[in-house]
């Protein structure tokens, strides 16, 4: 089949930008309310969405392509396919993790820019809200107060927020934002993060601890560890067994970092613990999973990240990055191969 530029007898180099997506509805959702139109006014966009299915059909029309804009549903191209885009300078990804597609682009010298910081804003708000409610004993209290007897006999066994201790697993983008937002609460914040330097820990006002200490000492343990081969299943049964009475575990990071069977076994035996799970592995959990039956597990359908109009922030971040790039200014959210070793 002839490519579009051949069909229309146009120079293939005329198109310098394109939307790449295996799910065009996501483009319309994220680049909404004038954002897509502003890009179309600035750049000469290829007239069709490029996907995994039609890339070969359209590749000859994309020889002059300099900029790719995408979001959830970005086609994971291989090095050979990227080789058919000799003019490509940058991929602007208006979403979070780029782990599944970024490496071949970076290896070809193409810049990859992610809106992970934008997607991290609502995650941070979500986590801080859960930490505050957990330290007030809200989740256990609501379980107990489902009966009149429980409501009348509820004992106030929660120390509240002031000078209480919480543990964060990971001090990356989201972990750092959580730390900053929690400062007014005057908490003692412990952090497990092998990549956190002493100088940065001091600057953040946190205490570095081991993974074992984080679980054993925190009234709340919040997981922000990236899903990498070496972190799969690293949160083991013995860690959950060591948690303090009435402690809460929060997971808005990645479900694969947890040895789930061991965690659920502990939660079944220790009803004083609470688990707030926005992510699981697999996701969603299998229908027969005991996760649905445990009263002390609060399962939510991966809602910590951007929802509704929050997704528009992601487009704003990458459009701002595009303007920085063409002005020759330093980028704020570009991703490198080294960063992929520790990023979510």
N, C-alpha and C positions, 0 to 999 in steps of 0.2 A: 504494500500500500504506500502511495506517495505521502510524504510528510506534508504538514499544513503549509510550510513556506514554499515547498515545491509546487504544491497544488495552486497556490495563489501567485506563483511566480514572484515571490518576495525574497529578499536577502535574508538568509537565516540569522544573520548577526543583528537584525533589527530588534529582536526580543532580548532584553537584558535582565528580565526578572520573570519569575514564575511561582505559582503556588503548587507545592508538591503535597499530595495527600491521598491516602487510601480511604479517607472518610471525609469527603468535601463538606459535609454538614458541620464538621468541627471548624473548618475554615470560616464558614458563614457565622458560626456562633462566637468564635473568639475574636475575629476581626470585624465585629459588628459595630453598629452605631457610628458609621462614617470612617472607621479605620481602614477597611478594605478600599473604600473609595479614595481616601487620601493617598494610599500607595499607588493605586491605579493612575492618579493624576500626576504623580512624580516620576513613575517608571514606565517603561514600555513592556507591559506584561504579556506573556504568552497567553493566547485566548482560551486555553483549556487547562484544567487541573491535570497535573502529571502524577501518575500512580505507579505502583509496582506492576500492574497489569498492562498499562499502555506505554511504559517508558520506552521500550524498543521501537514502538510505532512512531514516537515523537522525537527520539533522540537526535536525529539529523537536523531538526528545526531549532535545536537548543545550543548550537555551536557558540553563539555569542552570549550565552546566559552568564550573568555575573552574580546574581543574587537569587537565592531560594528562600521563600517564606513558607513556614509550615506551623503545625501545632500537633496535638495528639493525632496519630495516624500518619506520621511522616514515613514514607517508604524507606525501608532499610536497604539502600543500594550497596552493591559490592564495588571493589576497586575497579574492575573492568568497566562497569557501567559509568562510574564517575569519570573514567578516562574519556568518555564521549562528551564531557562538559569541560573543554580545555580552558575556557575563560572564567570558570566559576571561582569567585572570590570568597563568598561567605554563605552560610546557611543560618537563617534566623528562625529559631525554634521557639514559638510562643507557648511553651509548656515547661515542665520540670526536667525529669531525668532524660539524658541523652545517651545513656549507656548502650541502648540497643542498636543505635545507628551511627554514632559519631566517629568511631575509630577509623573506618575506611576514608572518610572525608579528611580527617586530621592527618592521616598518613599520606594523603595526596596534597597536603599543603593548603587545604581549604579551611578557613576559619569557621568555627561552630559557636554560635551565640545562643545561650539558653535563657529563658525567663524563669529559671529556678528560684531566683530571689522573689519574683512576683508571686509565684505559687506558694512560696514559703510564708508569705504574710498571713494568709488565712489559717495556715497550719499552726503558726505561732499563736495566733489568737485562740484557736481551738484548744491547744495544749495548755496555755496559761489558764483558761477558764476551767479546764478539767483539774488542773493542779489545785486551784483555789477551792473548788467544790470538794475535792478529795480530802484536803487538809481540814475542812470543816466537818468531815464525816458524812457528807450529804448522801453518797451512794449507799453506804451501809444503813444509814438512818431511814432512807426511803424503803429499803427492803424490810426492815424491822417494823416500820409503821404501816405495813399493809394489813395488820390486824389491830384491833382495839387494845388487846393485851400488850402487844409489842409497843404500841405508841405510849401507853401508860407506864410501861416499865423500862423505857429506853434510858440507858445510863450514858451520861456524857463522858465518853472515854477518849475524846479527841482533843489534842493539845492546841488545835487551831493553827494559825499561820505564824504568829510572832515568834521569831527565833527558832522555828521548827527547821528540820533538815530534810531536804529533798535531793535526789540524785538524778543527774542527766547523763545518759549514755550517748556521748558524742557532742562536740562543741563546734560543729560546722555552721553553715549559714543559719539553719533553723535553731539549733541549740544556742547559738550566740544571741539570736533575737529573743529567745525565751528568757535567757539570763537577764538581758537588758530590761525586758518588760516586768520581770519579777522584782527588780531592785526596790520599788516602793514598799514591798511587803516585808522587808527586813528578814529574809530567810537565810539560813545557812545552806549554801548550794555546793554540793559535791559533784565532781565531773570525772567520768571515766572517758578518756580519749588519748590513745597512745601518741597521737600527733599534736597534742596540745603542749606547747612549751611552757616552762615555768614563768617566763616573762609575760606571756599572754594570759596565763591563768591569774597572775597577780593583777594584771591590768583589768581583767574581767571581775576580779573580786571573788573568785571561786577557789575551792580546795581540790587538788588532784588526788584521786584515789584509785585503787585497783577495782576491777570489775566485782570481785567478791565483796569489797568494802562498800561499794555503791549499793548493792542489794541488801547487805546486812544492816546498813545504817540509815537509809532513807525511808522516811514515812511515805514518800512517793518516789517511784522509779519510772522515769520517762525515757523511752527508747528512741534514739535518733541515729542508730548505727546504719551505715549504708549496706545495701544488699550486694555483697561481693562473694566470690567463691570461698575466700578464707573466713567470712563471717557467717556463713550458713550454719544454722543450728548452734551458734555459740552461746546462746542464752539457755542454759541447761536446767534440768530439774533441781539440782542441788542449790542453784542460785535462788530459785523461787522458794525452796524450803527454808532458806535462811532469812527470808523477809521478816520484818518486824510485825508484831501483832497489829492487825487492822490496817496494814499498809496497802497501797494501791499501785498497781502496775499499769502504765499507759503505753500503748503502742500505736503511734501514728506514723511510724517509719516504714519498715518492711517486715512482712510476716515471716519470711524465710530465715530471718536471723534467730528465730525462736525454735527450740526443740519442743514442738507443740504438745506432743503426747505427754511429756514429762510435766510441762506447765499445767495442763488440764488435770493431771493426776493430783498435783499439789492443791490446786484450787478446789477439787472435789473433797479433799480431806481437810482443807482449812477454809471454812466458810467465812472466817474473819477477814480474809484477803479479798480484794476487789481487783478485777482486771477490766480495763477499758480498752477494747480492741477495735480500732478503726481499720486495721489491715490484718490479713491472715494469709496463710499459705497452706493449701491453695486458696484462691480468692474467687468466688465465695467458698466457705467451707463446704465439705461434702455433706449431703443430706443426712447421713448417718453419724455425723460428728457429734460427740458429747458436748461440744461448745454451745449447742442450742439449749441444752438442758440444765446448765449450771446457773443458779440464781445469782451468783456473784460475778458472772461475766456479762458485761454490757457490750454488745456487739453492734457496731454501726457500719454502714455500707460504704466505707472509704470516702467520707464526706469532709475530712479535715482540709483537703486542698480546695482549690477554687471552685465555687459554685455560683450559678446565676451570673450576675453582673461582675462578680469577682474575676471571671475569666478575661474580662476586657483589660484588666491591669497587665495581663501577660502580653497582649498585643502592644500595649503602650510601651512596655519595657523594650521589646525588640525593635519597634519603630524608632525609639529614641537611640538605640544602639546603632541602627542603620545610619541615622543622621550623624552620630559621632564618627562612624567609619568614613563616610564620604567627606567629612570635614577634616579628617586626619587626626582626630582627637583620640585619646586613650579609651579603649572599651572597658566597661565595668563588668560584663558578664560573659566574656569569652571563655571557652573551655579548652584545656590542653590535655594531651595524652597523660601527663603526670597527674592531673586533677582527677582523671577517670579512675585512678587507683584507689581513691578514697571517697569519691562522690557517691551519693545515693543514685 
